[in-house]
Amino acid sequence: MSDNLDEIILELERYTQENSNDDTAFFRLGNAYRKVGNIPQAIRCYLSAVEINPKSPAKEAHSMLIDILEFRNTDLYNP
């Protein structure tokens, strides 16, 4: 599966370089990066999509990703 995602990422990177106003492509690229665990690149892509289209679903994806990164369960640290 990772090989397929790597190919998808390469194609979407090429596409977004030539079509820098396609928010859907940046959203999909962000999703691909998230799936392979490259969170900084996923965030970059989501923010690019939102910059192009503030109503992009990337806005919610970015928000959810940030919530996950900021999540802390203090009960695990203080039993």
N, C-alpha and C positions, 0 to 999 in steps of 0.2 A: 504494500500500500504506500509506503514511504517513497518508493521509486516513482510511482504514479503522481504523487503529490509534488515531488521535486520537478517533474516534467511540467505539471500544471503551473507551478510557481514560475518556472523559466518562461513559459508562454505568456503568462499574465504580466510578468515584469516587462517583457518585450512590448506587449500590447499597450501597457500603461505609459511606456516611454513615448510611444507614437500617438497615443490618445489620452493625453493628460487631463481631459475634462470628463472622463467616463467614471462617474462615482461608483457605478455598479461593479466595474472591473476592480477598482481599489477595494471595495467591500469583499469581493470574492477572493482577492489576493490576501487580504487580511485574514479571512477564514482559513485559507490554506496555510498561511504562516502559523496561525494559532494551532492548527491540527498537528503540525510537525514540532510544536513547542517553541517556536521563535516568537516569543511574546513581544519583544521590542519592535520587531518588524510588523507584527500584527497591529500594534497600536499605531505605528506610523501610517499604515495603510488606512486604518479606520479614520484617523484624523484627516488624511487627505480626502477621503470620500466625503466626510462631513463638511470640509472646507468648500468642496465643489457643490454639494447639495446638503444643506442643513437638515433636511427631512429624510436623509438616507437612513436605512436600517443600520448602517455602521455606527450611528450615534448610540443606539441601544447596545450594540455589540461592544463598543468601546466602554460604555458605562458598566456593563456587566463584567467585563474583563478587569477593569479597575477595582470594582467591588471585590472580586475574587482575590486580587493581589493585596488588597488592604485588609482582608478578613483575618481576624485574630480571635481565637477562642481562648480567653484567659483561664478558663476552667482547666484546660490541659496543663497550664503552667503552675496552677495552685490547687492541687488536689485536696 
